[in-house]
């Protein structure tokens, strides 16, 4: 039986999750830029909104998401209404939790929250033993591995690479910046193209990434060679600022391209269920669902994105333009490595680990341990809280 409220409720829930996704996760891309004073808050919010929206609209439609992330085998549930109700409950529980996290200025990955919602759905509908706990364990493992990895990369770059960049003359600094730019483009394009760990898929992703990196690095090198100031110190400051903004743009673009499906995917499933009376295992996101979610992300960034920016940019450790770039760059490299290992990734977890890593590299006293502990605690509390909220919503919805 198709209920009249499926579509409006789905639209509301999807927009809510997209909106709070933008509000909270904007800091992943621009928090370090704001904290290092490379951009003002107002400019940074619009900067992130534009690149997030662009990534969502250009790349998001090509992203197919397995509904429920494979955590719950929906084929075991014969009632399509219950599946739709479960998706709505997971979305609403996720939205409420991330709104709370944003209010308290805590960086929170949408995937961290929605995993709890989907697990709650699974426990309620198919039982505890039928939840894919192996996949859940892999996701939790990624939450543990990724921040340590990005933190260690940040420490290594700060301790061993950063000192060797001191005192470089202008032309050598331009060359170093071009190499870093190449790696940034490669990381971004690879993450957008890699879908599986099959040799053929990896070969395609690596090939397209190298081609795009070469094509984009050549004009970058020519442009900065002409515009970089002659003074070594001014050249250094100019180049790191450019690299920081490029990294922020790449992360915002990637966030929009990948995260738009977290809300547009379930919405597409609900729309298909309302139209056909069933939900396929995978959905291709239609343009209206994509546009709604992309707009929701951009609106969330502009309207409320300032809440978490300060936490990333200033509350964990103080950053200048160079250390801000090291944090952003380390987070990007860590995401690439963890993706290659086959684990799910989170830009939130990566950037928090990288910023903390820069702080620890400067000295433990440079890190606000209390803020860091609060963030990590919220990540793991999210799982049971959102699961409980999702089960409560399912109970309410099934009584309607």
C-alpha positions in Angstrom: 0.0 0.0 0.0 1.5 3.3 -1.1 1.0 6.0 1.6 0.3 9.6 0.5 3.0 10.9 2.7 6.0 8.9 1.3 7.1 11.5 -1.3 6.7 14.7 0.8 8.3 13.0 3.8 11.2 11.7 1.6 11.8 15.1 0.1 11.9 16.7 3.6 14.2 14.1 5.1 16.6 14.1 2.1 16.7 17.9 2.1 17.3 18.0 5.9 20.2 15.6 5.6 21.7 17.4 2.6 21.3 20.8 4.4 23.0 19.7 7.7 25.6 17.8 5.7 26.6 21.1 4.1 26.4 23.0 7.4 28.6 20.5 9.3 31.0 19.2 6.6 31.8 22.7 5.0 34.5 22.9 7.7 36.3 19.9 6.1 37.2 21.9 3.1 37.5 25.5 4.4 38.1 25.2 8.2 41.9 25.3 7.8 41.7 28.1 5.2 39.7 30.2 7.6 41.8 29.3 10.6 45.0 30.3 8.8 43.4 33.6 7.7 43.7 32.6 4.0 40.0 33.4 3.6 37.4 35.3 5.5 34.5 33.2 6.8 32.0 34.8 4.4 34.2 34.3 1.4 35.1 30.7 2.5 31.4 29.8 2.9 30.5 30.9 -0.6 33.8 29.3 -1.9 32.8 25.9 -0.4 29.2 26.2 -1.5 30.1 26.9 -5.2 32.5 24.0 -5.4 30.3 21.6 -3.4 27.3 22.4 -5.6 29.4 22.0 -8.8 30.8 18.7 -7.7 27.3 17.4 -6.8 25.8 18.5 -10.1 28.6 17.5 -12.4 29.6 14.2 -10.8 26.8 13.2 -8.4 24.4 11.9 -11.1 27.0 9.2 -12.1 27.2 7.9 -8.6 24.9 4.9 -7.9 24.5 4.0 -4.2 23.5 0.6 -2.9 20.5 1.4 -0.7 21.2 0.9 3.0 25.0 0.5 2.2 24.7 -3.3 2.2 24.3 -3.3 6.0 20.8 -4.7 5.7 19.7 -7.2 3.1 16.4 -5.6 2.0 15.5 -8.7 0.0 14.6 -10.3 3.4 11.9 -7.7 3.9 8.8 -8.4 1.8 7.0 -5.2 2.7 8.2 -2.3 0.5 6.4 0.1 2.9 8.7 -1.0 5.8 11.8 -0.5 3.7 10.7 3.1 2.8 9.8 3.8 6.4 13.2 2.5 7.4 15.0 4.8 5.0 12.9 7.8 6.2 13.7 6.9 9.8 17.4 6.5 9.1 17.5 9.9 7.3 15.6 11.8 10.0 17.6 10.2 12.8 20.8 11.2 11.0 19.6 14.7 10.4 18.6 15.3 14.0 21.9 14.0 15.4 24.1 16.0 13.0 22.1 19.1 13.7 22.9 18.5 17.4 26.5 18.0 16.6 26.6 21.1 14.5 25.0 23.1 17.3 27.8 22.0 19.6 30.4 22.8 16.9 31.4 19.1 16.6 32.7 17.9 13.1 30.5 14.9 12.3 30.5 12.7 9.2 27.1 12.0 7.7 28.2 8.5 7.0 29.1 8.0 10.7 25.6 9.0 11.7 23.6 7.2 8.9 25.4 3.9 9.6 23.8 4.0 13.1 20.4 4.8 11.5 20.6 1.9 9.1 21.8 -0.5 11.8 18.8 0.6 13.9 16.5 -0.1 10.9 18.1 -3.5 10.4 17.8 -4.6 14.0 14.1 -3.5 14.1 13.1 -5.2 10.8 15.3 -8.3 10.3 16.8 -8.8 13.7 20.3 -8.3 15.3 21.8 -11.4 13.8 20.9 -10.5 10.2 22.7 -7.1 10.2 25.9 -7.3 8.2 28.2 -6.8 11.2 31.3 -7.6 9.1 30.6 -4.5 7.0 29.8 -2.5 10.1 33.1 -3.6 11.6 35.0 -2.5 8.5 33.4 0.9 8.7 34.3 1.3 12.4 37.8 0.1 11.5 38.1 2.9 9.0 37.0 5.4 11.6 39.9 4.3 13.7 42.5 3.9 10.9 41.9 7.1 8.9 42.5 9.8 11.6 45.7 8.0 12.8 46.9 7.7 9.2 46.2 11.3 8.3 47.7 12.4 11.6 50.9 10.4 11.0 51.2 11.7 7.4 50.8 15.3 8.8 53.5 14.7 11.4 55.9 13.2 8.8 55.4 16.1 6.4 55.7 18.7 9.2 58.8 17.1 10.7 60.7 15.9 7.6 59.4 17.7 4.5 58.5 21.1 5.9 62.0 22.0 7.3 63.6 21.1 3.9 61.3 23.6 2.2 62.7 26.4 4.3 65.0 28.7 2.5 64.3 27.4 -1.0 64.8 30.0 -3.7 61.8 31.1 -5.8 62.2 28.8 -8.8 62.7 25.7 -6.7 59.6 26.6 -4.6 57.6 26.9 -7.8 58.7 23.5 -8.9 57.8 22.0 -5.5 54.4 23.6 -5.6 53.8 22.2 -9.1 54.6 18.7 -7.8 52.2 19.2 -4.9 49.5 20.5 -7.2 50.0 17.4 -9.5 49.5 15.1 -6.4 46.4 17.1 -5.3 44.8 16.7 -8.8 45.7 13.1 -9.0 44.2 12.4 -5.5 40.9 14.1 -6.3 40.4 12.6 -9.8 41.4 9.1 -8.5 38.9 9.3 -5.6 36.1 10.3 -8.0 36.9 7.6 -10.5 37.8 4.5 -8.5 34.8 2.4 -7.8 36.2 -1.1 -7.0 39.6 -2.6 -6.4 39.5 -4.7 -9.6 42.7 -4.3 -11.7 40.7 -3.0 -14.7 38.9 -0.3 -12.6 42.2 0.7 -10.9 44.0 1.0 -14.2 41.2 3.2 -15.6 41.2 5.4 -12.5 45.0 5.7 -12.4 45.2 6.4 -16.1 42.6 9.1 -16.1 44.1 10.6 -13.0 47.5 10.9 -14.5 46.2 12.4 -17.7 44.1 15.0 -15.9 47.0 15.8 -13.5 49.4 16.4 -16.4 46.9 18.5 -18.4 46.0 20.7 -15.4 49.5 21.0 -13.9 51.2 22.4 -17.0 49.0 25.6 -17.1 49.3 25.9 -13.3 53.1 25.8 -13.5 53.1 28.4 -16.3 50.7 30.7 -14.4 52.5 30.6 -11.0 55.9 31.1 -12.8 54.6 34.4 -14.1 52.8 35.6 -11.0 54.9 34.4 -8.1 56.7 37.3 -6.4 60.5 37.5 -6.7 61.2 37.6 -2.9 61.7 34.0 -1.6 59.5 34.7 1.5 56.7 36.4 -0.5 56.9 33.6 -3.1 56.6 31.0 -0.4 53.6 32.7 1.2 51.9 33.2 -2.2 52.4 29.6 -3.4 51.2 28.0 -0.1 48.1 30.1 -0.2 47.3 29.1 -3.7 47.9 25.4 -2.8 45.7 25.7 0.2 42.8 27.2 -1.8 43.3 24.5 -4.5 43.2 21.8 -1.8 40.1 23.3 -0.3 38.3 23.5 -3.7 39.2 19.9 -4.4 37.9 18.6 -1.1 34.7 20.7 -1.5 34.2 19.4 -5.0 34.8 15.8 -4.0 32.5 16.2 -1.0 29.6 17.4 -3.2 30.3 14.7 -5.8 30.3 11.8 -3.2 28.1 12.9 -0.4 25.1 14.2 -2.5 24.1 10.5 -2.9 23.7 10.1 0.9 20.5 12.0 0.6 19.7 11.8 -3.1 20.1 8.0 -3.2 17.4 7.2 -0.5 15.1 9.9 -2.0 15.5 8.3 -5.4 14.5 4.9 -3.8 11.5 6.5 -2.2 10.4 8.1 -5.5 10.8 4.8 -7.3 8.9 2.9 -4.6 6.0 5.4 -4.9 5.9 5.1 -8.7 6.5 1.3 -9.2 5.8 -0.2 -5.8 9.2 -1.8 -5.3 12.8 -0.7 -4.6 15.7 -2.0 -6.7 19.0 -2.9 -5.0 20.7 0.1 -6.7 19.3 3.3 -7.9 20.6 5.9 -10.4 20.0 9.3 -9.1 17.5 11.3 -11.2 18.2 15.0 -11.8 15.4 16.4 -9.6 16.6 14.4 -6.6 20.2 15.4 -7.3 19.4 19.1 -7.7 17.4 19.1 -4.5 20.2 17.5 -2.5 22.9 19.6 -4.2 21.0 22.8 -3.4 20.5 21.5 0.2 24.2 21.0 0.7 25.0 24.5 -0.7 22.3 26.2 1.4 23.5 24.4 4.5 27.1 25.7 3.9 26.0 29.3 3.4 23.4 29.4 6.2 25.1 27.5 9.0 28.5 26.4 7.9 30.3 28.8 10.2 29.3 26.7 13.3 32.0 24.0 12.8 34.6 26.0 10.9 36.2 27.5 14.0 36.5 24.0 15.6 38.5 22.7 12.6 40.5 25.9 12.0 41.3 27.1 15.5 40.0 25.0 18.4 42.1 21.8 17.8 45.4 23.7 17.1 46.4 27.1 15.7 47.3 27.1 12.0 49.1 29.3 9.6 48.9 29.0 5.8 51.7 26.4 5.6 50.5 24.2 8.4 46.9 24.5 7.1 48.0 23.3 3.7 49.9 20.4 5.3 46.7 19.4 7.2 44.6 19.5 4.0 47.2 17.7 1.9 47.7 15.0 4.5 44.0 14.4 4.8 43.7 14.0 1.0 46.6 11.5 0.8 45.2 9.5 3.8 41.8 9.3 2.1 43.5 8.0 -1.1 45.4 5.3 0.8 42.4 4.2 2.9 40.3 4.0 -0.3 42.9 1.8 -1.9 42.7 -0.5 1.2 39.0 -0.9 0.5 37.8 0.8 3.6 35.0 3.4 3.6 36.3 7.0 3.9 35.2 10.2 5.7 36.6 13.6 5.0 35.6 14.7 8.5 37.7 11.9 10.2 40.6 12.6 7.8 40.8 16.3 8.3 40.4 16.2 12.1 43.2 13.6 12.3 45.4 15.7 10.0 44.9 19.0 11.9 45.6 17.1 15.2 48.7 15.6 13.6 50.0 19.1 12.7 49.4 20.1 16.3 51.1 17.1 17.8 54.1 17.7 15.4 54.5 21.1 17.0 54.2 19.7 20.5 51.5 18.1 22.6 50.9 21.4 24.4 49.8 22.8 21.0 46.8 20.5 20.8 43.5 21.2 22.7 43.1 17.6 24.0 39.7 18.4 25.5 38.3 19.5 22.2 39.8 16.5 20.4 38.4 14.1 23.0 34.9 15.7 22.7 35.0 15.2 18.9 36.1 11.5 19.1 33.5 10.7 21.8 30.7 12.2 19.7 31.7 10.0 16.7 31.3 6.8 18.7 28.2 8.0 20.6 26.6 8.7 17.3 26.3 5.0 16.4 24.0 3.8 19.3 22.1 7.1 19.6 21.1 7.3 15.9 20.3 3.6 15.9 17.9 4.2 18.8 16.4 7.2 17.2 15.8 5.4 13.9 14.0 2.5 15.7 11.8 5.0 17.5 10.9 6.7 14.3 10.1 3.4 12.6 7.8 2.5 15.5 6.0 5.8 15.1 5.7 5.7 11.3 4.3 2.2 11.3 1.5 3.4 13.6 0.5 6.1 11.2 
